[in-house]
Amino acid sequence: MDFYTVVIKKSAQYWVSLCLENGLVGQGETPDQAINKLKEAIESCLDVNSYSSPITIGELHEFLI
């Protein structure tokens, strides 16, 4: 895939990033760190040729609350 859709939010003292296409997440002390951790997770997932389906709207709502 050429690009991914990411939602980022502050959760307590950390930033959390969520990839909508595969449900992978990243966490960091800054938004950039959270995105970089998510990129690493996506790359690792691609390395093992693993596939996850897109997250459901319910899972997105839960993440955003």
Helices and strands as residue ranges (DSSP letters): E 6-11, E 14-19, E 25-28, H 31-47, H 57-64
